Amino acid sequence: MAEDTAAATPETPPEANGAQPEKRKKLLRILAIVVLSIAAVWGIWYFLTQSGRVSTDNAYVGADSATVTALISAPVKEVRVSGTQVVKKGDILVILDDADARIAVADAEAALRQARQRYGQASATADAARARVTARGADISQARARLRDADTAVAKARAELARRESIAGTGAVSAEELTTARAALASASAARDLAAAGIASAEATRGSASGDLGAAEAVVTGTTINTAPDVAAAQARLEKAELDLARTVIRAPVDGIVTNKQVQVGQRVAAGAPILVVVPVATAYVDANFKESQFKRIRIGQPVELTSDFYGSDVVYRGKVTGIAGGTGAAFSLIPAQNATGNWVKVVQRLPVRITLDPKELKEHPLRVGLSMEATIDTRGK
């Protein structure tokens, strides 16, 4: 019975038993070749595309936002924009009540006219003083001419008296003529003394007029009606008043989107108080915080690829490294870490890297300040 069973069982050929291991080895070799090929391809791909790239998801969109402030204190008359509104540079944002500013301009204009009037009066006073000095000079010349006449009269009277006295002993000249001659000499001498006093008086008057002329010329000498100190000061006050009037109309300093609006009609704003923010999204940038261990090969000018959750991975921005911060965020925090005290645990620090984006890409896919980004720097780029 056992022999029949053995006879019924087919015998396995020796060649079939040896073919199974060979087939298995062949499959393993093929698998190994495939795996090595895939690894080689991946290695080549990684070396060509990923080697030398450093990435971070700690990156955020920023912009040099313009904080709009009121430069004068006044009530709000009109608000022409709303939050999230797109504005262009020069667009009117807010209009303040200009009643006080207009009054200030009118007052400054009156002060300027008054200063010009005072300058004109000072100039006229100087001209009048100059004329008085000239007149007093003429008076002195006249007084000196009268003195010369008086000297001549004295000399003539003295000669007449001497001639009469010389012949008085002969009886040819009466006592009355002699007395008259003496009186004429005395009168001529008195007239001469009066003429001399007139010269002194005229010279004193001219001195006084010269002093008045000096005082008047001190106000106008070396100046014109536009450069006189009082006029220039009044002109400056007028320009300041006109500037304050112009500042009642608040305009957008840059192109952007109105954000954080804090102004309402009827509200009285103080000078220097922020009323809204204009965010220039067209010039947005990214600040990416890389670990300090990633900075071995990061350099300014290297290309960067960025993606945002706002648009997803389908939209890739291409930027460039334009700056590296001078310190970590912890170094400039409000309360810096005091590593010299307590138990110290090393924390890998991050350093901000400024990345400038392509304006064309920003125009096609605008970003907003504060959005998170993923940034990858190709450190092989120059």
C-alpha positions, 0 to 999 in steps of 0.5 A, a space after each residue: 500500500 505504501 509502495 502504491 502511494 509512493 508510486 502515485 506521488 510525482 517526483 520533483 525534478 532536480 532542475 526545478 529545485 535549483 531554478 527557484 533560488 536563481 529566480 529569487 536572486 534575479 528578482 532581488 537584483 532587479 529590485 536592488 537595481 531599481 532602488 539604487 536607480 531611484 536613490 541615484 535619481 533622487 540624489 541627483 535631483 536633490 543635489 541639483 535642486 535642493 542642495 544648499 537651500 534653507 527654508 523657514 515657515 517663520 516669515 511674515 509680510 511687512 510694509 513701510 506703512 504710513 501713519 497719517 496724523 493731524 498736524 494741527 488741532 481742529 474739529 473734523 469736518 469731513 471724512 472721505 475714506 473708509 477702512 479697507 479703501 484703496 487710495 492713491 497718493 494725494 487723495 483727500 482723506 480727511 478735511 478739518 474745520 478751517 475757520 480758525 485757520 482762515 482767521 489766523 491767515 487774515 490776522 497775519 496778512 494784517 500784521 504784514 501790511 502793518 510791518 510794511 507800513 512801519 518800514 515805509 514810515 521809517 524810510 520816510 523819517 530817514 529821508 526827512 532827517 537827511 533833509 534836516 541835516 542838509 538844511 542845518 548845514 545851509 544854516 551854518 553856512 548862512 551864520 558864517 556869512 553873517 559872521 564875516 559881514 559882522 567882522 567887516 562891519 566891526 573893522 569898518 567901525 573901528 577904523 571910523 572911530 580911530 580916524 575921528 579920535 585922531 583928529 578930535 584934538 583939532 576940533 574938526 570932530 565934534 564930541 557927538 560924532 565921536 560918541 556915535 562912532 564909538 556906539 557904531 563900533 559897539 553895535 558892530 561888535 555885538 552883531 559879530 558876537 550874535 553871528 558867532 552864536 548863530 553858528 554855534 546854534 546852527 551846528 548844535 541843531 545839525 548835530 541833533 538832526 544828524 542823531 535823528 538821521 542815524 537812528 532812522 537809518 539804523 532801521 532801514 540801512 542795508 535792508 529793503 521792504 522785503 528783507 527788513 526784520 519786522 517785515 520778514 517776521 510778519 511774512 513768516 507768520 503769514 506763511 505759517 498761518 497759510 501752512 496751517 490752513 493747507 493742513 486742514 486738508 489731509 491727503 494720502 502720503 502714499 498709494 495703499 489701503 486705508 487701515 486702522 481708521 480712528 477718526 469720525 466727523 465732529 471729533 476734535 483731533 489733537 496735533 500729532 494724533 494718529 487718525 489712520 494708517 495707509 498700507 502700501 501693499 504694492 511695496 510689501 516685503 517679507 521678514 523671514 526669521 531663520 535659525 542662526 544655524 542656517 546662516 552659514 551660507 546666507 548672503 545678501 542678493 541670493 534668490 528666494 522662493 516664497 509661498 503664502 497660505 493666502 494663495 496656496 502653494 500654486 502661487 510662488 513668489 520670487 524675491 531676493 535677500 536685501 538685508 540681514 537684521 543687526 540682532 535677533 528678536 530676543 536682543 531687542 525685545 522689551 524684556 531681553 532674556 537674562 541668561 546670566 541668572 538662574 538655570 540656563 537652557 540654550 534656545 536656538 535664536 532666529 535672525 530676521 532676513 529682509 526679502 524684497 518681492 517682485 513688484 509684478 508678482 505683487 501686482 498680480 497677487 497682492 499680499 496684506 501685512 501680517 500674512 504668514 509665508 514660507 521662504 526658501 533661500 537658494 544659498 548657491 545663488 549670488 
